[in-house]
């Protein structure tokens, strides 16, 4: 099933009511000086997004950038036959809007909500203007840009070399980190799209992880029961990316 556009459900909070304490659920925002964070929050709107909500369609002008607070975004490439391939996930460690940061108005990559939750939305033009007076934010996003480049490169190598079960374990760990929760709203179908494998392969991999008592699966929900065990099953790529995140973003 292809992702479809969904209507973003704006939360009851307004920009003026949203507090710095709530914003620091995002690791980038947590590192900003108070003055820069305050300026950013004046421009931001909190939104609640659901699974498969398309935040930025492929090839269209990027209207907004997003800082995840409790949800996760997938950057997805869509092929002509409708096949979707995930290139990167964006959770509370980062933001979705690197093309805007680099002065690019549109991209063939689609941004979609992969795990429902709360996000901060900023108009792209306001975000660009803010960067001129927010040097710490600009520096952080330069470092995040380097992290994103390395994460995508590692993911490409991973998808070429490692077993589905290893990749599935890695992806579950990354998703758990991104939303700070061991309980994930995911289906086999959606996992197969994100891992670029057939659904039966994902079903087998999930079954093996569940048999080993590393996870528990119910339709649309996966819970990590043994994180240490899951890390042992995951390929080296999970720890490689996490180490680079520590170096570049801590």
C-alpha positions as CSV (number, residue, x, y, z in Angstrom):
1,X,0.0,0.0,0.0
2,X,1.3,3.4,-1.0
3,X,1.4,6.2,1.6
4,X,-1.3,8.7,1.1
5,X,-1.7,12.3,2.2
6,X,-3.4,12.8,5.5
7,X,-4.7,16.0,7.1
8,X,-2.4,17.2,9.9
9,X,-4.3,17.5,13.1
10,X,-3.1,20.6,14.9
11,X,-3.0,20.2,18.6
12,X,-4.9,22.3,21.1
13,X,-1.7,24.2,21.9
14,X,-0.8,27.4,20.1
15,X,2.7,28.7,19.5
16,X,2.4,31.1,22.4
17,X,1.4,28.4,24.8
18,X,4.1,25.9,23.8
19,X,6.9,25.9,26.4
20,X,10.6,25.4,26.1
21,X,10.3,22.4,28.4
22,X,8.1,20.7,25.9
23,X,10.3,21.6,23.0
24,X,13.5,20.1,24.6
25,X,12.0,16.6,23.9
26,X,13.9,17.2,20.6
27,X,17.6,16.8,21.2
28,X,18.6,19.6,18.8
29,X,16.3,22.1,20.4
30,X,17.5,21.0,23.8
31,X,20.9,22.3,23.0
32,X,19.9,25.8,21.8
33,X,20.6,28.9,23.9
34,X,17.5,30.2,25.6
35,X,17.3,33.2,23.3
36,X,17.4,31.2,20.1
37,X,15.0,28.6,21.4
38,X,12.5,31.4,22.3
39,X,12.8,32.9,18.9
40,X,12.2,29.6,17.2
41,X,9.2,28.8,19.4
42,X,7.6,32.1,18.4
43,X,7.5,30.9,14.8
44,X,6.5,27.2,15.5
45,X,3.2,25.5,15.6
46,X,2.8,22.2,17.5
47,X,1.0,19.5,15.3
48,X,0.0,15.9,15.9
49,X,0.6,13.6,12.9
50,X,-0.7,10.2,12.2
51,X,0.8,7.2,10.4
52,X,1.3,7.8,6.7
53,X,0.6,11.5,6.9
54,X,2.6,13.1,4.0
55,X,4.4,16.1,5.4
56,X,6.1,17.1,2.1
57,X,5.2,15.4,-1.2
58,X,8.1,14.5,-3.5
59,X,9.0,17.1,-6.0
60,X,6.9,19.8,-4.5
61,X,8.0,23.0,-2.8
62,X,8.9,22.4,0.8
63,X,6.5,24.6,2.7
64,X,7.5,23.6,6.3
65,X,10.2,22.0,8.3
66,X,9.5,19.7,11.2
67,X,11.2,19.0,14.6
68,X,9.9,15.6,16.0
69,X,9.1,15.6,19.7
70,X,7.4,12.2,20.2
71,X,6.9,10.9,16.6
72,X,9.1,9.9,13.7
73,X,9.4,10.9,10.1
74,X,10.7,8.8,7.2
75,X,12.4,10.3,4.2
76,X,11.2,8.1,1.3
77,X,12.1,7.7,-2.3
78,X,9.2,6.7,-4.5
79,X,9.9,4.8,-7.8
80,X,7.8,5.0,-10.9
81,X,6.0,1.7,-10.2
82,X,4.9,3.0,-6.8
83,X,7.5,1.2,-4.8
84,X,8.7,3.2,-1.7
85,X,12.2,2.9,-0.2
86,X,13.2,4.6,3.0
87,X,16.5,6.4,2.9
88,X,16.5,7.8,6.5
89,X,14.5,8.2,9.6
90,X,14.2,11.4,11.6
91,X,13.2,11.3,15.2
92,X,13.9,13.4,18.3
93,X,17.6,13.5,17.4
94,X,17.1,15.8,14.4
95,X,14.7,17.6,12.1
96,X,13.2,17.2,8.6
97,X,14.1,20.1,6.4
98,X,17.8,19.8,5.4
99,X,17.0,20.8,1.8
100,X,15.7,24.1,3.1
101,X,18.7,24.5,5.3
102,X,20.9,24.1,2.3
103,X,18.9,26.6,0.2
104,X,17.0,24.0,-1.9
105,X,13.3,24.6,-2.3
106,X,12.2,21.1,-3.4
107,X,13.4,17.6,-3.4
108,X,12.4,14.2,-5.0
109,X,12.3,12.7,-1.5
110,X,9.0,12.5,0.2
111,X,8.7,13.2,4.0
112,X,6.0,11.1,5.8
113,X,5.0,10.3,9.3
114,X,6.2,6.8,10.2
115,X,5.3,6.8,13.9
116,X,2.5,9.0,15.0
117,X,3.2,11.7,17.6
118,X,3.9,15.4,18.2
119,X,6.0,17.6,16.0
120,X,6.9,21.3,15.8
121,X,6.2,22.8,12.4
122,X,7.9,26.0,11.1
123,X,7.2,27.7,7.8
124,X,10.3,27.2,5.6
125,X,10.6,30.9,4.8
126,X,10.5,31.8,8.5
127,X,13.0,29.1,9.3
128,X,15.4,30.5,6.7
129,X,15.1,34.0,8.1
130,X,15.6,32.7,11.7
131,X,18.9,31.1,10.7
132,X,20.4,34.5,10.0
133,X,20.1,35.5,13.6
134,X,20.6,32.1,15.2
135,X,24.3,31.0,14.9
136,X,24.1,28.2,17.4
137,X,21.1,26.7,15.5
138,X,23.0,27.0,12.2
139,X,26.0,25.3,13.7
140,X,24.0,22.4,15.1
141,X,22.2,21.9,11.8
142,X,25.6,21.8,10.0
143,X,26.6,19.0,12.3
144,X,23.2,17.3,11.9
145,X,23.7,17.5,8.1
146,X,26.9,15.6,8.4
147,X,25.3,13.0,10.6
148,X,22.5,12.5,8.1
149,X,25.0,12.0,5.3
150,X,26.8,9.4,7.2
151,X,23.6,7.7,8.4
152,X,22.3,7.4,4.8
153,X,25.6,6.0,3.6
154,X,25.6,3.4,6.4
155,X,22.0,2.5,5.6
156,X,22.9,1.9,1.9
157,X,25.7,-0.5,2.9
158,X,23.5,-2.2,5.4
159,X,20.7,-2.9,2.9
160,X,23.2,-4.4,0.5
161,X,25.1,-6.6,2.9
162,X,23.1,-7.7,6.0
163,X,20.3,-10.2,6.6
164,X,16.7,-9.2,6.9
165,X,16.6,-10.2,10.6
166,X,19.6,-8.1,11.4
167,X,18.2,-5.1,9.5
168,X,14.9,-5.5,11.1
169,X,16.4,-5.5,14.6
170,X,18.5,-2.5,13.7
171,X,15.5,-0.6,12.4
172,X,13.4,-1.4,15.5
173,X,16.2,-0.1,17.7
174,X,16.6,3.1,15.7
175,X,12.8,3.7,15.8
176,X,12.8,3.1,19.6
177,X,15.6,5.7,20.0
178,X,13.8,8.1,17.8
179,X,10.6,8.3,19.8
180,X,12.1,7.3,23.3
181,X,9.7,4.4,23.6
182,X,9.9,0.6,23.5
183,X,6.3,0.5,22.1
184,X,6.0,1.1,18.4
185,X,3.0,1.4,16.2
186,X,4.1,-0.5,13.1
187,X,2.6,-3.1,10.7
188,X,4.4,-5.8,8.7
189,X,3.3,-4.1,5.5
190,X,4.8,-0.8,6.5
191,X,8.0,-2.5,7.7
192,X,8.4,-4.2,4.4
193,X,8.1,-0.9,2.6
194,X,10.7,0.8,4.9
195,X,13.2,-2.2,4.7
196,X,12.6,-2.6,0.9
197,X,11.9,-6.4,1.3
198,X,8.8,-8.5,0.6
199,X,6.3,-8.7,3.4
200,X,6.8,-12.5,3.9
201,X,10.4,-11.8,4.7
202,X,9.5,-9.3,7.3
203,X,6.9,-11.7,8.8
204,X,9.6,-14.4,9.2
205,X,12.1,-11.9,10.7
206,X,9.6,-10.6,13.2
207,X,8.6,-14.2,14.0
208,X,12.2,-15.1,14.8
209,X,12.7,-12.1,17.0
210,X,9.5,-12.8,18.9
211,X,10.4,-16.5,19.2
212,X,13.6,-15.4,20.9
213,X,11.5,-13.3,23.3
214,X,13.2,-10.1,22.1
215,X,10.0,-8.5,21.0
216,X,6.3,-8.9,21.4
217,X,4.0,-8.4,18.3
218,X,0.3,-7.7,18.0
219,X,-1.2,-6.4,14.9
220,X,0.0,-2.8,14.3
221,X,2.0,-2.8,17.5
222,X,5.6,-4.0,18.3
223,X,7.1,-3.9,21.8
224,X,10.8,-4.4,22.6
225,X,11.1,-6.7,25.5
226,X,14.9,-7.3,25.6
227,X,16.8,-4.4,24.2
228,X,20.3,-5.8,25.0
229,X,19.3,-9.0,23.2
230,X,18.0,-7.1,20.2
231,X,21.2,-5.2,19.9
232,X,23.1,-8.5,19.7
233,X,21.0,-9.6,16.8
234,X,21.3,-6.2,15.0
235,X,24.1,-5.7,12.6
236,X,27.1,-3.5,13.3
237,X,25.4,-0.6,11.5
238,X,23.2,0.3,14.5
239,X,26.1,0.9,16.9
240,X,28.1,2.6,14.1
241,X,25.4,5.2,13.5
242,X,24.7,5.7,17.3
243,X,28.4,6.3,17.9
244,X,28.5,8.9,15.2
245,X,25.4,10.5,16.7
246,X,27.2,10.8,20.0
247,X,30.3,12.4,18.4
248,X,28.4,14.8,16.1
249,X,25.3,15.7,18.1
250,X,26.2,15.5,21.8
